[in-house]
Amino acid sequence: MSCLLLLLPTAAYRAKDFLDAAAALGAEVVVASERRQAFARVMGDRALRVNLRRPEAAAQAIVALAERTRLDAVVAVDDQGVLVAALAAERLGLAHNPSEAVAAARDKAAMRRAFAAAGLPQPEYRIAGPRADVALLAAEVGSPCVVKPVSLSASRGVIRADGPPAAAAAAARIREILREAGEDPGGPLLVECYLPGVEVAVEGLLRGGALEVLAVFDKPDPLEGPYFEETIYVTPSRLPAETLESITRLTAGAASALGLVEGPIHAELRIDGTRAWLLELAARSIGGLCSRSLRFGLGVSLEELILRHALGLGLDGLAREEAASGVMMLPIPRAGVLEEVRGQDEALAVPGVTGLEISIARGRPVRPLPEGDRYLGFLFARGETPDEVEEAVRTAHGRLEIVIGEPSDE
């Protein structure tokens, strides 16, 4: 029986999905997390505590574990664990990405430099240190521009500014967001030229450096700022075949530029007419619960596909299903305390809707972007065409009433 170690941050959305995938493969699992007690109840002795903010020490703890428990794969479920997984797998002689490639994928400034060195199309950018004149840098790249941290994900802290003074204000706000997130508030920021056009996401799998595109998602809601809250993902993409070929080439070029060679990747690109630009590429699969919108072969989940690859199992016949599918990440309308989400039964009754998951418990605080770091929930749909899927999630969302109370003064 194979044994794999899953790096599961305590707040990870996808713990259950990865554990279910491992069970489907008959694999034993060891869970490594920053709080052992979070998984000790279900994992017992197969739960390992590691500090994901100290990758070297965490990797060494995994290597020490492997001296008494055979490990056939080390898999990270999101950004927080990818560097630890790369370091540990390298030391254990398992399939892995080079640690320097993973580190570059987690640092948007390093990523921009790698893309520039490879001659890949991307926004014009400047890197703003703690004492940089952000207004001046914004004037250099042109207005409007986008200011963002180099380390956060899921659009947290990403702000459009329509002029140099607004860019300076955005930078100050982002540094407070970094402080709250436990990141260095004096760390570098990116100041980028805003690119018009539509946005797409690419889900892929690298095998020996070769990219296999698993899905291309359209994002039909405009992402124009001032914040960049993602909502609807629909696949297959409705873009022309020649545009999709360009997207595939650029995504493969981005992975190569970073030095990534194994495992899942998730890329974001902007398309304006026939031109495409790279926004970023992560060395992990799609975030949140969005992976539940994808099925491969005879109902195989994305998580199972990732684990199959990590364990060296066969992937033949695991192409994405032919039906169109999609997900809507439910937006948070304002800050406060979530009291309830009404109309859930009505939303689930919409033809094509296959699921609804509210991921924040009642009574918990909620905040929209750019400060927020959680999705309110996820709506899933399937249909014969992408248009049907998009219409289903929009209709279902319209039947929900999100009740948010005022935050407590305590």
Secondary structure, 3 states (H helix, E strand, C coil): CCEEEEECCCCCCCHHHHHHHHHHCCCEEEEEECCCHHHHHHHHHHEEECCCCCHHHHHHHHHHHHCCCCCCEEEECCHHHHHHHHHHHHHHCCCCCCHHHHHHHHCHHHHHHHHHHCCCCCCCEEEECCCCCHHHHHHHHCCCEEEEECCCCCCCCCEEECCHHHHHHHHHHHHHHHHHCCCCCCCCEEEEECCCCEEEEEEEEEECCEEEEEEEEEECCCCCCCECCCCEEEECCCCCHHHHHHHHHHHHHHHHHHCCCCEEEEEEEEEECCEEEEEEEECCCCCCCHHHHCCECCCECHHHHHHHHHHCCCCCCCCECCCEEEEEECCCCCCEEEEEEECHHHHHCCCCEEEEEECCCCCCEECCCCCCCCCCEEEEEEECCHHHHHHHHHHHHHCCEEEEECCCCC
